[in-house]
Amino acid sequence: MNATTMDGGAGRPEPAPRDRAVWPWLLGGALLFVLLAVAAAVALLGVGAELVAALTEAGRDGVHVLIDGEPWHLRLDDPWQWLALVGGVALALVLVAVVVPLAVLAALAATALGLTLAVGAVLLVLAVVLSPLWLLALLLWLALKS
């Protein structure tokens, strides 16, 4: 028998206090994510149904697109042109989903950098203006120290 079992466990270190459980936060975050995904799916289904109806209606006559004055006639009875249309829309959505957040982040970073430089400039000017007072305070401290 060792000493910890003979004295009834009095020699054991006390367990560290437990931190708060993380699983309720994870469960709440997962629930919020699912709710947002369902809301986005419902919104996209409504827009998607309207888009399919519009494309089906336009598919009878085809779609006429002008890009920089160049005409492009899209016949929706060709599966390759459907693939081109879907790919172009998907590419546009991905570009918007990437470019817009990056532009917002760049604007926020530029604002933060500008504010940091402005505050730094003000502090630098204050340090230069108040430097004679720092010298007087240092001399007074040296005189009173001795």
C-alpha positions in Angstrom: 0.0 0.0 0.0 1.2 3.4 -0.7 0.7 6.6 1.4 -2.2 7.9 -0.6 -4.4 4.9 0.1 -3.4 4.6 3.8 -4.4 8.1 4.8 -7.8 7.9 3.0 -6.7 9.9 0.0 -5.8 13.0 1.9 -2.5 13.2 0.0 -4.2 13.4 -3.4 -4.0 16.7 -5.1 -7.4 18.4 -5.5 -8.7 18.3 -9.0 -8.5 21.6 -10.9 -11.8 23.5 -11.2 -13.7 22.6 -14.4 -14.1 25.1 -17.1 -17.5 25.8 -18.4 -18.8 23.3 -20.9 -18.2 24.1 -24.6 -20.7 21.8 -26.1 -23.7 24.1 -25.5 -22.0 26.8 -27.6 -21.1 24.3 -30.3 -24.7 23.0 -30.4 -26.0 26.5 -30.5 -23.6 27.4 -33.3 -24.6 24.3 -35.3 -28.3 25.1 -34.8 -27.8 28.7 -36.0 -25.8 27.4 -39.0 -28.6 25.0 -39.9 -31.3 27.7 -39.6 -29.3 30.0 -41.8 -28.8 27.3 -44.4 -32.5 26.5 -44.4 -33.4 30.2 -44.8 -30.8 30.5 -47.6 -32.2 27.4 -49.3 -35.8 28.7 -49.1 -34.7 32.0 -50.6 -32.7 30.4 -53.3 -35.6 28.0 -54.2 -37.9 31.0 -54.8 -35.3 32.8 -56.9 -34.3 29.5 -58.6 -37.8 28.7 -59.6 -38.3 32.1 -61.1 -35.0 31.7 -62.9 -35.9 28.3 -64.3 -39.3 29.6 -65.5 -37.7 32.6 -67.1 -35.1 30.5 -68.8 -37.7 28.0 -70.0 -39.8 30.8 -71.5 -36.7 32.3 -73.0 -35.5 28.9 -74.3 -38.2 28.9 -77.0 -36.7 31.9 -78.7 -33.2 31.8 -77.3 -31.4 34.4 -75.3 -29.7 37.3 -77.0 -26.8 38.8 -75.0 -24.6 41.8 -75.9 -21.1 41.9 -74.4 -19.2 45.1 -75.3 -21.4 45.4 -78.4 -20.7 41.9 -79.5 -23.9 39.9 -79.9 -24.1 36.3 -78.6 -27.2 34.3 -79.4 -27.9 31.5 -77.0 -30.1 28.6 -78.1 -31.2 26.7 -75.0 -31.9 23.5 -76.8 -28.2 22.8 -77.0 -26.9 21.2 -73.8 -23.4 22.7 -74.2 -24.9 26.2 -74.2 -26.9 25.3 -71.1 -23.5 24.3 -69.5 -22.0 27.6 -70.6 -24.9 29.5 -69.2 -24.8 27.7 -65.8 -21.0 27.9 -65.7 -21.1 31.6 -66.4 -23.7 32.3 -63.7 -21.8 30.1 -61.2 -18.6 31.9 -62.0 -20.2 35.3 -61.6 -21.7 34.2 -58.2 -18.3 32.9 -57.0 -16.6 36.1 -58.1 -19.1 38.2 -56.3 -18.9 36.0 -53.2 -15.1 36.4 -53.1 -14.6 39.9 -54.4 -17.2 41.7 -52.3 -15.9 40.4 -48.9 -12.3 41.0 -50.0 -13.2 44.6 -51.0 -14.9 45.2 -47.6 -11.9 43.7 -45.7 -9.5 45.9 -47.7 -11.6 49.0 -46.9 -11.7 48.1 -43.2 -7.9 47.4 -43.2 -7.2 50.8 -44.9 -9.4 52.5 -42.4 -7.7 50.8 -39.4 -4.3 51.7 -40.9 -5.3 55.3 -41.4 -6.6 55.6 -37.9 -3.5 54.0 -36.5 -1.2 56.4 -38.4 -3.3 59.4 -37.3 -3.2 58.4 -33.6 0.5 57.7 -33.9 1.2 61.1 -35.5 -0.8 62.9 -32.7 1.1 60.9 -30.0 4.4 61.7 -31.7 3.6 65.5 -31.9 2.6 65.4 -28.2 5.8 63.6 -27.3 7.9 66.3 -29.1 5.9 69.2 -27.6 6.0 67.8 -24.1 9.7 66.8 -24.2 10.9 69.8 -22.3 8.6 68.9 -19.5 10.0 65.4 -19.5 13.5 66.8 -19.1 12.3 69.0 -16.2 10.6 66.0 -14.6 13.8 63.9 -15.0 16.0 66.6 -13.5 13.6 67.1 -10.5 13.5 63.4 -9.9 17.3 63.2 -10.0 17.6 66.1 -7.6 15.0 64.7 -5.1 16.5 61.2 -5.3 19.8 62.2 -3.9 
